């Protein structure tokens, strides 16, 4: 987390503050349709700002080689954030990019993925320093179709975005590193809300909300074709390969869904200060889908300071699913608050290792869960755990990072 904090302060914040606006005399271009957008981004130099007027744009666009600089990023945004441009009939793809921010766009009805950002297939030259803010993606086909697909991206931020009704993952990361997903909402999903796999590392999911996100709210790891790993498997230690490493999920709310978190071939992950309300089966899963020699078993997970409210008729195997080929004995549990709402005497889960400081069977006093408000009331015995209790050491800086004053 210290390394990620340093990244945010020294990298993304600096890049974000450097974006020019039309009033600042940057190279600003206004566009009104997809063809004008193509022309505006053709050979766009650092510092280019493209403002999209309200209206409907034809999707299915692919842009390559957009490269800003730390001092002069490229910015693509709505001219009026309250009336974002709507891309229909196809998604947007950006390949081989750096120092790029995309802001205030809506994408619906894409035939494959909604917004796709990648390294163009060059596994050793990632796209980098990418900021996605206030992106809305909805209504994708069933199957392996993702809301936001990131492949080979380093040093990135996805903030204040909404993904609804997708087939694969709300946000799918393959071989991505040093990234943060903040303040996003995932609603009515397919397979998973957020997935990090294919060698992804140092990824944080913070202050997000998952409403019926599908089978797995967050899939920390997964199963990836060997040719898609970043870094390539040949660059990883011979006995230390992983699907994902150093994944953190904190300050999030999970309402419904089969399980909020699955640790799948992950080498170290933290799930803390989250609120989980009525999962359909489990509080978490520990799985291993990639079994080839050289891959570490799913290990070193931490499940701490979470609030879990569940029903006995939606609670399987004691709320925990542990698959073969894993190291459940390496997982640590502490200070979680467990409450079975229809049978408080059955609130204790069947954890693979003993828990330190857990609380079982006390009503946390949620504000109004029937309306989706899973905060706790004043005086609740669960005030010190769950998403409402999450704090960051740099709360003021953090809020500026994810919710800056919008450009006029």
PyMOL commands that set and color helices and strands:
alter all, ss='L'
color gray80, all
select helices_A, chain A and resi 2-17+22-24+34-41+81-83+226-228+233-235+312-314+317-319+328-330+344-346+369-371+387-389+395-402
alter helices_A, ss='H'
color red, helices_A
select strands_A, chain A and resi 27-31+48-52+56-58+61-64+74-78+85-88+92-95+98-108+115-118+127-138+148-151+153-159+162-164+169-174+177-182+185-187+192-197+200-206+209-211+216-221+244-250+253-255+259-264+266-272+275-277+284-287+299-304+307-310+320-322+332-334+337-340+355-356+359-360+366-368+373-376
alter strands_A, ss='S'
color yellow, strands_A
deselect
rebuild
show_as cartoon
